Amino acid sequence: MKHITSLIILFLIFQTSNGQTKLVQDYKSLFNTADSLNKLGKDFSLDTALLIELHDLDAQVPSSYLEQSLRLFDAHNFDEAAVLYYIGLIRHQYYISTNSNYAPNEDWINAESMKAVYGKKFDFVLKTNIEKYILVLKLATEYCEKNDYLLSPKQNNLEKYNSQIDTFKKLIVEYTNNKETYIKEWSEERKTLLSEVK
């Protein structure tokens, strides 16, 4: 775990020192990947293999979800990675809210580092397809509603458990009710991010 944290911190330092041009190239590559995924147009759901993996992760610390999500992302299994990432965020926020000694320990630092490195990547890719974004959030919230977090069961604090899920449900409603607004806003954001590409 220390090795992964060190690698993430080194990656962040490298990204920062590499400058704006590199960042714009990264955006271009990320959006090209997103466009390719959107052209495939495949629907997805939580298959048996991913459900088995999730049940194993439910007994582990929150950063385990994010670590596995990043492995899937790097292996080009984006849909599964995105759902796992948002389940990990829900678990992470719940665990923070119910464990006063959790932050800032090693697992918390690890999870926050992974969020910093990959959070925007997931966000930018999903913003190219609002229907997929909504689906990912729905799958994540539905999973957390139906499957308890064994490491810190919801009976420990049902209100805080449901609060994390409700936050994402509100986001789903917001995106669903205002699709055109978000599509336009995210399209403009993409143009701005890519404006320095030569």
PAMIPA-406551 format. One record per residue: x, y, z of N, C-alpha, C in turn; residue in three letters; residue number from 1. Coordinates in steps of 0.02 Angstrom, whole numbers, plus 50000, padded with zeros to 5 digits. Layout:
<lozas>
     nxx     nyy     nzz    caxx    cayy    cazz     cxx     cyy     czz   rest    nr
       X       Y       Z       X       Y       Z       X       Y       Z    ALA   NUM
...
</lozas>
This chain:
<lozas>
     nxx     nyy     nzz    caxx    cayy    cazz     cxx     cyy     czz   rest    nr
   50041   49940   50000   50000   50000   50000   50044   50063   50000    MET     1
   50099   50061   50039   50144   50119   50040   50174   50131   49971    LYS     2
   50188   50076   49935   50216   50080   49868   50168   50116   49821    HIS     3
   50104   50098   49824   50054   50130   49781   50048   50204   49798    ILE     4
   50047   50221   49862   50042   50291   49883   50101   50330   49856    THR     5
   50161   50302   49862   50221   50336   49837   50218   50347   49762    SER     6
   50195   50296   49726   50188   50302   49653   50138   50357   49633    LEU     7
   50083   50359   49669   50032   50410   49655   50060   50480   49668    ILE     8
   50095   50488   49724   50124   50554   49739   50176   50574   49687    ILE     9
   50218   50527   49666   50267   50541   49613   50232   50559   49548    LEU    10
   50177   50524   49532   50140   50538   49472   50111   50609   49474    PHE    11
   50084   50629   49532   50057   50697   49540   50111   50750   49531    LEU    12
   50169   50738   49560   50225   50785   49553   50246   50790   49480    ILE    13
   50251   50732   49446   50270   50731   49376   50219   50769   49334    PHE    14
   50155   50757   49347   50102   50790   49309   50105   50865   49317    GLN    15
   50117   50887   49378   50120   50959   49392   50180   50991   49358    THR    16
   50237   50957   49361   50298   50987   49332   50300   50983   49256    SER    17
   50258   50942   49227   50260   50932   49155   50226   50988   49115    ASN    18
   50189   51031   49149   50164   51091   49117   50098   51084   49081    GLY    19
   50072   51142   49059   50006   51147   49028   50001   51109   48962    GLN    20
   50054   51110   48920   50051   51076   48856   50038   51002   48864    THR    21
   50073   50971   48910   50063   50900   48924   49992   50888   48947    LYS    22
   49965   50932   48989   49898   50925   49015   49847   50927   48959    LEU    23
   49856   50973   48912   49810   50978   48855   49815   50915   48812    VAL    24
   49875   50889   48802   49883   50826   48765   49847   50769   48800    GLN    25
   49851   50768   48866   49816   50718   48905   49741   50723   48895    ASP    26
   49715   50786   48896   49644   50796   48884   49624   50770   48815    TYR    27
   49665   50786   48765   49650   50764   48697   49647   50688   48693    LYS    28
   49695   50655   48723   49697   50582   48724   49636   50553   48761    SER    29
   49620   50584   48817   49563   50561   48857   49497   50569   48819    LEU    30
   49488   50626   48786   49427   50637   48749   49423   50591   48687    PHE    31
   49480   50577   48656   49480   50530   48599   49459   50461   48622    ASN    32
   49483   50440   48681   49463   50376   48710   49388   50376   48724    THR    33
   49363   50430   48753   49292   50436   48768   49250   50432   48705    ALA    34
   49272   50466   48652   49235   50464   48588   49233   50394   48559    ASP    35
   49289   50358   48565   49291   50289   48540   49243   50245   48579    SER    36
   49242   50253   48645   49196   50214   48687   49124   50230   48670    LEU    37
   49110   50293   48658   49041   50313   48642   49019   50286   48574    ASN    38
   49065   50281   48527   49048   50253   48461   49029   50179   48466    LYS    39
   49061   50144   48514   49043   50074   48524   48970   50067   48546    LEU    40
   48949   50115   48586   48879   50119   48606   48852   50058   48644    GLY    41
   48896   50020   48675   48871   49959   48709   48842   49977   48777    LYS    42
   48787   49943   48793   48758   49949   48860   48796   49901   48905    ASP    43
   48795   49914   48968   48829   49870   49014   48791   49866   49079    PHE    44
   48806   49814   49117   48777   49805   49183   48830   49772   49226    SER    45
   48814   49761   49288   48861   49728   49333   48857   49653   49321    LEU    46
   48908   49626   49287   48907   49554   49272   48928   49514   49334    ASP    47
   48921   49449   49329   48934   49405   49386   49005   49412   49413    THR    48
   49053   49416   49368   49123   49421   49389   49135   49485   49429    ALA    49
   49106   49541   49406   49115   49604   49441   49078   49603   49508    LEU    50
   49020   49572   49510   48983   49567   49573   49021   49526   49625    LEU    51
   49053   49472   49603   49094   49432   49649   49151   49474   49676    ILE    52
   49183   49511   49631   49238   49555   49651   49215   49608   49700    GLU    53
   49156   49637   49687   49129   49688   49732   49114   49660   49801    LEU    54
   49086   49600   49804   49071   49569   49869   49136   49557   49909    HIS    55
   49190   49540   49874   49255   49533   49908   49279   49601   49934    ASP    56
   49270   49652   49894   49292   49720   49913   49252   49747   49971    LEU    57
   49190   49725   49978   49147   49750   50032   49173   49735   50102    ASP    58
   49221   49691   50108   49252   49676   50173   49319   49710   50181    ALA    59
   49337   49754   50133   49403   49785   50134   49397   49861   50145    GLN    60
   49455   49892   50156   49456   49965   50166   49436   50001   50102    VAL    61
   49410   50062   50107   49384   50097   50048   49432   50105   49990    PRO    62
   49496   50114   50003   49543   50125   49948   49548   50063   49903    SER    63
   49529   50004   49928   49532   49943   49888   49487   49948   49826    SER    64
   49428   49980   49834   49384   49989   49777   49418   50033   49724    TYR    65
   49449   50087   49748   49480   50134   49702   49540   50103   49668    LEU    66
   49580   50065   49705   49638   50032   49675   49616   49985   49619    GLU    67
   49565   49945   49632   49541   49899   49580   49511   49936   49521    GLN    68
   49476   49991   49536   49447   50032   49483   49502   50058   49437    SER    69
   49557   50080   49465   49612   50108   49425   49645   50053   49383    LEU    70
   49649   49994   49410   49676   49937   49371   49632   49924   49311    ARG    71
   49566   49924   49321   49520   49913   49266   49524   49970   49215    LEU    72
   49530   50032   49239   49537   50090   49195   49598   50083   49151    PHE    73
   49655   50065   49182   49717   50058   49144   49716   49998   49097    ASP    74
   49672   49950   49111   49663   49891   49067   49609   49904   49014    ALA    75
   49585   49966   49010   49535   49987   48960   49466   49955   48971    HIS    76
   49451   49937   49034   49384   49914   49052   49349   49972   49086    ASN    77
   49335   50024   49045   49313   50087   49074   49246   50083   49110    PHE    78
   49197   50051   49080   49130   50049   49110   49132   50019   49179    ASP    79
   49164   49961   49185   49169   49928   49250   49209   49970   49298    GLU    80
   49263   50001   49273   49305   50043   49315   49265   50102   49344    ALA    81
   49223   50133   49301   49185   50191   49323   49135   50173   49378    ALA    82
   49099   50117   49369   49051   50097   49420   49087   50081   49485    VAL    83
   49141   50045   49481   49180   50028   49540   49207   50090   49575    LEU    84
   49228   50139   49535   49254   50202   49563   49200   50237   49604    TYR    85
   49139   50242   49577   49086   50279   49613   49061   50239   49673    TYR    86
   49061   50174   49669   49045   50134   49729   49099   50148   49782    ILE    87
   49161   50150   49760   49216   50165   49806   49209   50233   49838    GLY    88
   49186   50283   49800   49176   50349   49829   49122   50348   49882    LEU    89
   49067   50313   49868   49013   50308   49917   49038   50275   49980    ILE    90
   49074   50219   49973   49101   50183   50031   49151   50227   50069    ARG    91
   49194   50261   50032   49245   50304   50062   49214   50359   50104    HIS    92
   49165   50394   50076   49133   50449   50112   49095   50424   50173    GLN    93
   49062   50367   50167   49028   50338   50224   49077   50320   50279    TYR    94
   49132   50288   50260   49182   50266   50308   49213   50326   50344    TYR    95
   49226   50379   50308   49252   50440   50338   49202   50467   50390    ILE    96
   49138   50468   50371   49087   50498   50415   49075   50458   50479    SER    97
   49092   50394   50479   49077   50352   50537   49139   50332   50577    THR    98
   49197   50349   50553   49259   50330   50587   49303   50391   50598    ASN    99
   49299   50420   50657   49334   50482   50670   49410   50474   50667    SER   100
   49436   50414   50678   49508   50403   50676   49534   50384   50606    ASN   101
   49488   50381   50557   49508   50358   50490   49551   50409   50453    TYR   102
   49533   50473   50459   49571   50524   50423   49616   50561   50472    ALA   103
   49678   50573   50454   49712   50554   50393   49760   50495   50405    PRO   104
   49735   50435   50402   49780   50377   50407   49803   50356   50337    ASN   105
   49841   50302   50332   49871   50283   50268   49818   50267   50215    GLU   106
   49766   50230   50233   49715   50213   50184   49678   50275   50159    ASP   107
   49663   50321   50205   49630   50383   50186   49673   50423   50136    TRP   108
   49738   50428   50152   49784   50464   50107   49787   50430   50039    ILE   109
   49790   50364   50040   49792   50326   49978   49729   50339   49936    ASN   110
   49671   50335   49967   49607   50347   49932   49604   50418   49905    ALA   111
   49623   50466   49945   49620   50536   49923   49669   50549   49866    GLU   112
   49726   50517   49867   49775   50524   49813   49747   50496   49748    SER   113
   49716   50438   49752   49687   50408   49692   49630   50450   49664    MET   114
   49590   50479   49709   49536   50524   49687   49565   50583   49650    LYS   115
   49619   50611   49677   49650   50669   49646   49677   50654   49576    ALA   116
   49706   50595   49568   49736   50577   49504   49684   50556   49453    VAL   117
   49635   50516   49473   49589   50486   49425   49519   50517   49425    TYR   118
   49501   50554   49477   49433   50581   49481   49413   50621   49420    GLY   119
   49457   50666   49399   49441   50708   49341   49439   50668   49277    LYS   120
   49481   50617   49273   49481   50575   49212   49413   50541   49204    LYS   121
   49388   50511   49258   49322   50480   49254   49269   50532   49236    PHE   122
   49274   50589   49269   49225   50643   49259   49225   50667   49186    ASP   123
   49284   50679   49158   49288   50704   49089   49261   50653   49039    PHE   124
   49279   50590   49048   49255   50538   49001   49179   50532   49006    VAL   125
   49152   50530   49066   49080   50522   49074   49042   50584   49050    LEU   126
   49072   50642   49054   49039   50703   49031   49029   50704   48955    LYS   127
   49061   50659   48919   49051   50656   48846   48988   50616   48829    THR   128
   48958   50584   48879   48898   50544   48867   48855   50544   48930    ASN   129
   48808   50591   48933   48770   50600   48995   48728   50538   49012    ILE   130
   48705   50502   48961   48666   50441   48974   48708   50389   49010    GLU   131
   48771   50383   48989   48816   50335   49022   48831   50359   49093    LYS   132
   48840   50425   49101   48855   50452   49167   48798   50435   49215    TYR   133
   48737   50446   49193   48678   50431   49235   48676   50356   49250    ILE   134
   48689   50314   49200   48687   50242   49210   48740   50220   49261    LEU   135
   48800   50247   49256   48854   50230   49303   48833   50248   49374    VAL   136
   48807   50308   49383   48785   50329   49450   48728   50286   49476    LEU   137
   48682   50267   49432   48626   50223   49453   48651   50155   49474    LYS   138
   48696   50127   49435   48723   50060   49453   48760   50063   49520    LEU   139
   48798   50116   49531   48835   50123   49593   48788   50130   49653    ALA   140
   48737   50173   49647   48691   50183   49703   48649   50121   49716    THR   141
   48626   50088   49663   48586   50028   49671   48627   49973   49704    GLU   142
   48690   49967   49685   48732   49916   49717   48737   49930   49792    TYR   143
   48751   49992   49810   48760   50010   49881   48695   50003   49920    CYS   144
   48638   50014   49888   48574   50004   49922   48561   49931   49937    GLU   145
   48580   49888   49890   48564   49816   49896   48617   49776   49933    LYS   146
   48678   49804   49939   48734   49767   49967   48767   49807   50023    ASN   147
   48766   49780   50082   48794   49814   50140   48870   49817   50134    ASP   148
   48899   49866   50169   48972   49873   50172   48995   49833   50233    TYR   149
   49019   49773   50222   49034   49726   50276   49087   49751   50324    LEU   150
   49134   49791   50300   49186   49817   50344   49156   49864   50396    LEU   151
   49105   49901   50377   49071   49947   50422   48996   49946   50406    SER   152
   48960   49896   50431   48890   49885   50411   48846   49947   50421    PRO   153
   48796   49952   50378   48752   50011   50381   48713   50016   50446    LYS   154
   48704   49959   50481   48668   49961   50545   48706   50003   50596    GLN   155
   48771   50013   50585   48811   50055   50630   48788   50127   50628    ASN   156
   48766   50149   50569   48740   50217   50562   48702   50222   50496    ASN   157
   48640   50200   50498   48598   50196   50438   48589   50265   50406    LEU   158
   48583   50317   50447   48572   50384   50420   48632   50406   50378    GLU   159
   48692   50396   50404   48752   50416   50366   48762   50372   50305    LYS   160
   48745   50309   50311   48750   50263   50254   48705   50286   50197    TYR   161
   48643   50300   50213   48595   50321   50162   48610   50391   50136    ASN   162
   48641   50432   50178   48657   50501   50157   48704   50501   50097    SER   163
   48753   50456   50097   48800   50453   50041   48765   50432   49977    GLN   164
   48721   50384   49982   48682   50360   49924   48636   50416   49899    ILE   165
   48604   50450   49946   48557   50504   49927   48592   50561   49890    ASP   166
   48655   50575   49908   48693   50627   49873   48698   50610   49798    THR   167
   48713   50547   49783   48719   50526   49713   48651   50522   49679    PHE   168
   48600   50504   49716   48532   50502   49687   48510   50572   49667    LYS   169
   48527   50621   49707   48510   50691   49690   48546   50712   49627    LYS   170
   48608   50690   49620   48647   50706   49560   48615   50673   49498    LEU   171
   48591   50612   49506   48557   50577   49451   48495   50616   49429    ILE   172
   48456   50638   49478   48395   50677   49463   48414   50742   49428    VAL   173
   48465   50776   49453   48487   50839   49423   48508   50829   49350    GLU   174
   48549   50778   49337   48572   50765   49269   48514   50744   49224    TYR   175
   48470   50703   49250   48413   50679   49210   48366   50736   49191    THR   176
   48353   50781   49238   48305   50836   49226   48335   50893   49185    ASN   177
   48400   50896   49181   48432   50953   49146   48485   50930   49096    ASN   178
   48469   50878   49060   48518   50848   49013   48545   50899   48964    LYS   179
   48501   50935   48931   48523   50981   48878   48571   51035   48905    GLU   180
   48555   51060   48964   48598   51110   48995   48667   51083   49008    THR   181
   48670   51022   49036   48735   50992   49051   48774   50973   48988    TYR   182
   48738   50948   48938   48772   50931   48875   48806   50993   48846    ILE   183
   48770   51048   48846   48798   51111   48819   48857   51135   48862    LYS   184
   48848   51134   48927   48900   51157   48973   48963   51115   48967    GLU   185
   48954   51049   48963   49012   51004   48959   49046   51008   48891    TRP   186
   49007   51022   48839   49036   51031   48773   49081   51093   48772    SER   187
   49057   51146   48803   49096   51208   48808   49159   51198   48850    GLU   188
   49152   51160   48904   49209   51145   48946   49262   51106   48907    GLU   189
   49240   51059   48866   49286   51020   48825   49323   51066   48776    ARG   190
   49287   51110   48743   49319   51156   48695   49371   51199   48730    LYS   191
   49354   51223   48790   49401   51265   48827   49465   51226   48845    THR   192
   49456   51164   48868   49513   51123   48888   49558   51108   48829    LEU   193
   49529   51101   48770   49568   51082   48710   49590   51143   48669    LEU   194
   49574   51202   48692   49586   51263   48652   49660   51275   48637    SER   195
   49705   51248   48678   49776   51260   48667   49809   51207   48624    GLU   196
   49769   51157   48602   49798   51104   48561   49816   51134   48493    VAL   197
   49876   51122   48470   49899   51150   48405   49876   51105   48348    LYS   198
</lozas>
